[in-house]
Amino acid sequence: MKRLNDAAGSLVDAAFVCGTDFGTQTGTFCSPETFKTLYMPYYKKVNGWIHANTPWKTFKHCCGAVESFMELFIEAGFDIINPVQCSAMGMDPKLLKERYGSRLTFWGGGVDTQKTLPFGTKEQVRDEVLRRCEIFSKDGGFVFNAIHNIQAKTPVENIVAMLDAVHEFNGGK
């Protein structure tokens, strides 16, 4: 990390620390106790060094139903969570923002890439994007992104509707 900081320094805003998924559509892969024992010591060490020695924010990728791990991610020192899989069990956008929005930046969650974006109408995409932007952007801490990668055969019109809705939400910016 020191070598990265020496080379990149202030050119970096966020460090991607981990891409380990802990969630499925309906729950977590391991218990909170397992997370605390096996993963948290490493995360605390890396995140702690980054926060003590750089201005960088730390980024945790984690798909799935991980609401029960959000406090653990915060305790481990993560600043950003991605992709915010609102379609997974217990990942209600309002609940997430209310409980964790002052302590985590949500990087994603802007539109469901499993249902709405590939299979919804342009109007459904627009409505979901505007609703998610309204929820997640309140008081800051939101970077718009789809929940995950855009899937093959997603209608181009729906991708355009997603981007148009973000521009609409941002006042045409």
Helices and strands as residue ranges (DSSP letters): H 2-8, G 9-11, E 14-18, H 32-34, I 35-39, H 40-53, E 57-62, G 67-69, H 70-75, E 80-83, H 93-100, E 105-107, H 116-119, H 122-137, E 142-143, H 156-169
